[in-house]
Amino acid sequence: MKLHDMELSGNCYKVRLMCALLGLQYESVAVDLWKGEHKSAAFLQLNPRGQVPILEDEGTLIWDSSAILLYLARRYGDEQWLPLEATKMAEVMQWLSVSQNEILYGLARARAVKKFNRPWDIAQCQALGKQALEIMEPHLSTRQWLTGELPTIADIACYSYVALAPEGGVSLEEFPAIRLWLTRIQALPGYVGMPGIADLDD
């Protein structure tokens, strides 16, 4: 298994975290975004969108972090990570949608503005990101995980950029249920962190 990876990418981290939780070994191939390696002809042969992460596994090639999480859950995980029952699967997909919309265009982009000098409107991104947190907070105040009684790929998909929210200037102080959820993820067997994510047990 080979992961085309960038250490500071929250989307790449989702895949690293999922592999760690499943106990999967992989070869990491660093992609230098600053040098434009993700736009090279060779890279675009792997992913025409020119984005990381990309997973190669025994002849299977998958790009997009959510698609990779689905693949890993179904191929190497058990039904905990991606339930097969229609309602439970739909609930997971709802939160994958949040991860790809309010969290991505809000929290992830706010971080990218501050950390990588990207050109988006920081106030607009922060406001959208806070909307995501305001959706998650009451939901998590009555349950431990986003769906069901155990963590799923919904939790993994949403975790990285929520945990990195302070790097985008979005405080988590007023979201106690979210902070408790972050600590639960950090306590999972096999958990690995990434630069910028605080250990909330410290």
RODO-2510 file (C-alpha; in nm, 4 decimals, decimal comma):
residues 202
     n   res          X          Y          Z
     1     m     0,0000     0,0000     0,0000
     2     k     0,1339     0,3435    -0,0971
     3     l     0,0033     0,6824     0,0175
     4     h     0,0884     0,9980    -0,1754
     5     d     0,0966     1,2328     0,1186
     6     m     0,1678     1,5823     0,2493
     7     e     0,2349     1,6114     0,6222
     8     l     0,0432     1,9347     0,6851
     9     s    -0,2639     1,8401     0,4819
    10     g    -0,5640     1,7618     0,6995
    11     n    -0,7101     1,5506     0,4192
    12     c    -0,3962     1,3380     0,4007
    13     y    -0,3982     1,3103     0,7782
    14     k    -0,7473     1,1579     0,7690
    15     v    -0,6034     0,8683     0,5704
    16     r    -0,2954     0,8323     0,7936
    17     l    -0,5200     0,8270     1,0990
    18     m    -0,7550     0,5685     0,9504
    19     c    -0,4629     0,3452     0,8557
    20     a    -0,3249     0,3764     1,2076
    21     l    -0,6586     0,2881     1,3675
    22     l    -0,6879    -0,0165     1,1409
    23     g    -0,3250    -0,1181     1,2005
    24     l    -0,2359    -0,0895     0,8312
    25     q     0,1204    -0,0461     0,7091
    26     y     0,1890     0,1699     0,4047
    27     e     0,4684     0,3424     0,2176
    28     s     0,4450     0,7216     0,2397
    29     v     0,5371     0,9150    -0,0736
    30     a     0,5847     1,2825     0,0100
    31     v     0,4401     1,5252    -0,2460
    32     d     0,5958     1,8724    -0,2431
    33     l     0,3050     2,1049    -0,3109
    34     w     0,5298     2,4111    -0,2829
    35     k     0,7295     2,2878    -0,5834
    36     g     0,4112     2,2060    -0,7733
    37     e     0,4688     1,8306    -0,7810
    38     h     0,0921     1,7763    -0,7587
    39     k     0,0516     1,9509    -1,0957
    40     s     0,3207     1,7520    -1,2768
    41     a     0,2271     1,5319    -1,5697
    42     a     0,3246     1,2196    -1,3752
    43     f     0,1079     1,3140    -1,0791
    44     l    -0,1894     1,4094    -1,2961
    45     q    -0,1765     1,0610    -1,4442
    46     l    -0,2583     0,9372    -1,0930
    47     n    -0,5125     1,2071    -1,0059
    48     p    -0,6363     1,4420    -1,2799
    49     r    -0,7592     1,6793    -1,0073
    50     g    -0,3993     1,7395    -0,8996
    51     q    -0,4673     1,6860    -0,5296
    52     v    -0,3428     1,4752    -0,2414
    53     p    -0,4047     1,2227    -0,0960
    54     i    -0,3851     0,9319    -0,3385
    55     l    -0,3873     0,5702    -0,2240
    56     e    -0,2421     0,2846    -0,4274
    57     d    -0,3259    -0,0628    -0,3028
    58     e    -0,2484    -0,3798    -0,5006
    59     g    -0,3376    -0,2274    -0,8348
    60     t    -0,6264    -0,0184    -0,7020
    61     l    -0,5836     0,3591    -0,7294
    62     i    -0,8101     0,5921    -0,5322
    63     w    -0,8019     0,9683    -0,4872
    64     d    -1,0102     1,1920    -0,2573
    65     s    -0,9872     1,1487     0,1190
    66     s    -1,3530     1,0526     0,1663
    67     a    -1,3331     0,7903    -0,1076
    68     i    -1,0173     0,6507     0,0487
    69     l    -1,1823     0,6330     0,3918
    70     l    -1,4737     0,4413     0,2369
    71     y    -1,2332     0,2023     0,0670
    72     l    -1,0254     0,1367     0,3792
    73     a    -1,3336     0,0871     0,5940
    74     r    -1,4940    -0,1588     0,3577
    75     r    -1,1809    -0,3518     0,2601
    76     y    -0,9897    -0,3599     0,5890
    77     g    -1,2306    -0,2556     0,8638
    78     d    -1,5449    -0,4061     1,0040
    79     e    -1,8989    -0,2768     0,9851
    80     q    -1,8307    -0,0406     1,2759
    81     w    -1,6485     0,2005     1,0467
    82     l    -1,9076     0,2016     0,7667
    83     p    -2,2404     0,0413     0,8618
    84     l    -2,4252    -0,1466     0,5898
    85     e    -2,7774    -0,0832     0,7220
    86     a    -2,9356     0,1871     0,5058
    87     t    -3,0266     0,4403     0,7757
    88     k    -2,6942     0,4099     0,9570
    89     m    -2,4987     0,4378     0,6328
    90     a    -2,6995     0,7468     0,5365
    91     e    -2,6153     0,9051     0,8728
    92     v    -2,2455     0,8507     0,8042
    93     m    -2,2853     1,0060     0,4595
    94     q    -2,4548     1,3115     0,6096
    95     w    -2,1457     1,3852     0,8159
    96     l    -1,9137     1,3146     0,5241
    97     s    -2,1101     1,5878     0,3460
    98     v    -2,0489     1,8267     0,6364
    99     s    -1,6783     1,7438     0,6196
   100     q    -1,6745     1,8249     0,2478
   101     n    -1,8735     2,1460     0,2767
   102     e    -1,8934     2,3579     0,5951
   103     i    -1,5783     2,2088     0,7444
   104     l    -1,3744     2,2171     0,4219
   105     y    -1,4854     2,5567     0,2938
   106     g    -1,4956     2,6999     0,6462
   107     l    -1,2411     2,5596     0,8914
   108     a    -0,9955     2,4133     0,6402
   109     r    -0,9883     2,7247     0,4243
   110     a    -0,9575     2,9584     0,7232
   111     r    -0,6501     2,7585     0,8269
   112     a    -0,5131     2,7711     0,4719
   113     v    -0,5457     3,1510     0,4678
   114     k    -0,3577     3,1918     0,7949
   115     k    -0,1026     2,9130     0,7553
   116     f    -0,0407     2,9039     0,3810
   117     n    -0,1430     3,2564     0,2725
   118     r    -0,4199     3,1308     0,0459
   119     p    -0,6401     3,4029    -0,1085
   120     w    -0,9821     3,3285     0,0421
   121     d    -1,1905     3,5664     0,2576
   122     i    -1,0824     3,4773     0,6116
   123     a    -1,3891     3,6217     0,7849
   124     q    -1,6252     3,4374     0,5523
   125     c    -1,4365     3,1092     0,6003
   126     q    -1,4334     3,1486     0,9787
   127     a    -1,8070     3,2219     0,9835
   128     l    -1,8836     2,9128     0,7745
   129     g    -1,6537     2,7046     0,9912
   130     k    -1,8293     2,8215     1,3035
   131     q    -2,1589     2,7126     1,1480
   132     a    -2,0163     2,3610     1,1260
   133     l    -1,9212     2,3707     1,4931
   134     e    -2,2664     2,5007     1,5857
   135     i    -2,4190     2,2029     1,4029
   136     m    -2,1881     1,9558     1,5730
   137     e    -2,2012     2,0892     1,9294
   138     p    -2,5660     2,0127     2,0184
   139     h    -2,5460     1,6848     1,8285
   140     l    -2,2426     1,5706     2,0288
   141     s    -2,3861     1,6942     2,3577
   142     t    -2,6177     1,3902     2,3625
   143     r    -2,3880     1,1212     2,2203
   144     q    -2,0226     1,0161     2,2136
   145     w    -1,9839     0,9790     1,8368
   146     l    -2,1338     1,1439     1,5306
   147     t    -2,3304     0,8302     1,4393
   148     g    -2,4115     0,5224     1,6434
   149     e    -2,2393     0,3949     1,9543
   150     l    -1,8914     0,3549     1,8057
   151     p    -1,6659     0,5778     1,5948
   152     t    -1,7100     0,5591     1,2173
   153     i    -1,5416     0,7161     0,9178
   154     a    -1,7746     1,0124     0,9797
   155     d    -1,5757     1,0939     1,2936
   156     i    -1,2441     1,0496     1,1123
   157     a    -1,3565     1,2663     0,8196
   158     c    -1,4650     1,5534     1,0446
   159     y    -1,1923     1,5263     1,3067
   160     s    -0,8845     1,6700     1,1385
   161     y    -1,0011     2,0182     1,0430
   162     v    -1,2121     2,0566     1,3572
   163     a    -0,9054     1,9750     1,5670
   164     l    -0,7019     2,2175     1,3537
   165     a    -0,9636     2,4957     1,3804
   166     p    -0,7515     2,7130     1,6140
   167     e    -0,4859     2,7366     1,3411
   168     g    -0,7512     2,9113     1,1332
   169     g    -0,8393     3,1523     1,4136
   170     v    -1,1536     2,9635     1,5180
   171     s    -1,1575     2,8915     1,8921
   172     l    -1,3065     2,5712     2,0306
   173     e    -1,3448     2,7113     2,3819
   174     e    -1,7210     2,7597     2,3543
   175     f    -1,7770     2,4044     2,2268
   176     p    -1,7272     2,1685     2,5236
   177     a    -1,9034     1,8709     2,3648
   178     i    -1,6781     1,8972     2,0600
   179     r    -1,3679     1,9154     2,2781
   180     l    -1,4756     1,5999     2,4622
   181     w    -1,5311     1,4288     2,1271
   182     l    -1,1788     1,5264     2,0216
   183     t    -1,0368     1,3679     2,3386
   184     r    -1,2310     1,0479     2,2695
   185     i    -1,0802     1,0231     1,9230
   186     q    -0,7340     1,0895     2,0636
   187     a    -0,7866     0,8030     2,3102
   188     l    -0,8635     0,5454     2,0389
   189     p    -0,6116     0,2580     2,0189
   190     g    -0,3590     0,3276     1,7453
   191     y    -0,4310     0,7021     1,7309
   192     v    -0,1627     0,9193     1,5703
   193     g    -0,1564     1,2969     1,5671
   194     m    -0,0253     1,5574     1,3266
   195     p     0,1450     1,8975     1,3594
   196     g    -0,1016     2,1621     1,4764
   197     i    -0,3365     1,9307     1,6645
   198     a    -0,3189     1,9832     2,0393
   199     d    -0,3208     1,6878     2,2753
   200     l    -0,6273     1,7789     2,4797
   201     d    -0,5189     1,5517     2,7643
   202     d    -0,2177     1,7765     2,8293
***
